[in-house]
Amino acid sequence: MVEGTGSAAIAQYKVLGGMILLSIVTSVMNRRLRLELEQILPTEDVNALLQTTDVIALLPESTQVQVRELFGRGYNLQMKIMIGCAAIQLPSTLLMWTKKPTMVEK
């Protein structure tokens, strides 16, 4: 019974950690995007763009390319952070692995 509770707690912490990490990564990307977008667009356009990417279609063609490149770099940054955090979790996952799982009698 205790082992089941421990496994469930670990699973719950992983989900919670993933949610926290996702919010951190989104915050980092939005901050970086805002700073870079404000160099090429007026503040009101940046605010509208961060609310919905449909605004990209309303921008001039050359600006659309720049904005799409910035969003692409932001997405790549998110993936790098997520991969790094997944790699950090690998040792703890390996420490939980056992050759012979513990069986509980009913």
VEXRO-661325 format. One record per residue (C-alpha): x negated, y, z negated. Coordinates in Angstrom, 1 decimal, padded with zeros to 4 digits, always signed. Each point is the difference from the previous one (the first is absolute). Last residue first. Layout:
% residues N
{node {X, Y, Z}}
...
This chain:
% residues 106
{node {+003.7, -009.4, +002.1}}
{node {-003.7, -000.4, +000.1}}
{node {-002.2, +002.9, +001.0}}
{node {-002.7, -000.6, +002.6}}
{node {-003.2, +002.1, +000.0}}
{node {-001.4, +000.4, +003.4}}
{node {-003.2, -002.0, +000.9}}
{node {-002.5, +001.8, +002.1}}
{node {+000.7, +003.3, -001.8}}
{node {+000.4, +003.5, +001.4}}
{node {+000.5, +002.9, -002.4}}
{node {-003.6, +001.3, +000.2}}
{node {+000.3, +000.1, +003.8}}
{node {+003.0, +002.3, -000.2}}
{node {-002.0, +002.3, -002.3}}
{node {-002.9, +000.0, +002.4}}
{node {+002.3, +000.9, +003.0}}
{node {+001.7, +003.0, -001.6}}
{node {-002.8, +002.4, +001.0}}
{node {+000.3, -001.2, +003.6}}
{node {+003.7, +000.9, -000.1}}
{node {-000.9, +003.4, -001.3}}
{node {-002.5, +000.6, +002.9}}
{node {+002.5, -001.2, +002.5}}
{node {+002.7, +002.4, -001.3}}
{node {-002.5, +002.9, +000.0}}
{node {-001.1, -000.8, +003.6}}
{node {+003.6, -000.4, +001.1}}
{node {+001.0, +003.4, -001.4}}
{node {-003.0, +001.7, +001.7}}
{node {+001.0, -001.6, +003.3}}
{node {+003.5, +001.4, -000.4}}
{node {-001.4, +003.5, -000.6}}
{node {-002.3, -000.3, +003.0}}
{node {+003.1, -001.0, +002.2}}
{node {+002.0, +002.9, -001.5}}
{node {-002.8, +002.4, +000.9}}
{node {-000.3, -001.4, +003.5}}
{node {+003.8, +000.3, +000.5}}
{node {-000.2, +003.7, -001.1}}
{node {-002.9, +000.7, +002.5}}
{node {+001.9, -001.6, +002.8}}
{node {+003.2, +001.8, -000.8}}
{node {-001.9, +003.3, -000.1}}
{node {-001.2, -000.5, +003.6}}
{node {+003.6, -000.8, +001.1}}
{node {+001.6, +003.0, -001.7}}
{node {+002.1, -000.9, -003.1}}
{node {+003.7, -000.9, +000.0}}
{node {-000.7, -003.8, +000.4}}
{node {-002.1, +000.1, -003.1}}
{node {+003.0, +001.2, -002.0}}
{node {+001.4, -003.5, +000.0}}
{node {-002.8, -000.8, -002.5}}
{node {+002.3, +000.8, -002.8}}
{node {-000.5, +001.7, -003.4}}
{node {-003.8, +000.5, +000.5}}
{node {+000.7, +001.5, +003.3}}
{node {+002.4, +002.6, -001.4}}
{node {-002.5, +001.0, -002.6}}
{node {-002.8, +000.3, +002.5}}
{node {+002.3, +002.0, +002.4}}
{node {+000.8, +002.4, -002.9}}
{node {-003.8, +000.3, -000.8}}
{node {-001.0, +001.0, +003.5}}
{node {-001.9, -002.6, +001.9}}
{node {-003.7, -000.8, +000.9}}
{node {-001.9, +000.5, -003.2}}
{node {+003.1, -000.7, -002.1}}
{node {+000.1, -003.5, +001.5}}
{node {-003.3, -000.9, -001.5}}
{node {+000.9, +001.1, -003.6}}
{node {+003.5, -001.6, +000.2}}
{node {-001.4, -003.2, +001.4}}
{node {-002.5, -000.3, -002.8}}
{node {+002.6, +000.6, -002.6}}
{node {+002.5, -002.4, +001.6}}
{node {-002.6, -002.7, +000.4}}
{node {-001.2, +000.2, -003.6}}
{node {+003.7, -000.1, -001.3}}
{node {+000.8, -002.9, +002.2}}
{node {-003.0, -001.9, -001.3}}
{node {+000.9, +000.7, -003.6}}
{node {+003.6, -001.0, +000.5}}
{node {-001.1, -003.2, +001.6}}
{node {-002.5, -000.8, -002.7}}
{node {+002.7, +000.5, -002.7}}
{node {+002.4, -002.4, +001.9}}
{node {-002.8, -002.5, +000.5}}
{node {-000.9, +000.1, -003.7}}
{node {+003.7, -000.6, -001.0}}
{node {+000.1, -003.0, +002.4}}
{node {-003.2, -001.3, -001.4}}
{node {+001.1, +000.6, -003.5}}
{node {+003.2, -002.0, +000.6}}
{node {-001.9, -002.9, +001.5}}
{node {-002.4, +000.0, -003.0}}
{node {+003.0, +000.1, -002.4}}
{node {+001.6, -002.9, +001.8}}
{node {-003.1, -002.1, -000.2}}
{node {-000.4, +000.8, -003.7}}
{node {+003.7, -000.9, -000.7}}
{node {-000.5, -003.3, +001.9}}
{node {-003.1, -000.7, -002.0}}
{node {+001.8, +000.6, -003.3}}
{node {+002.8, -002.4, +000.9}}
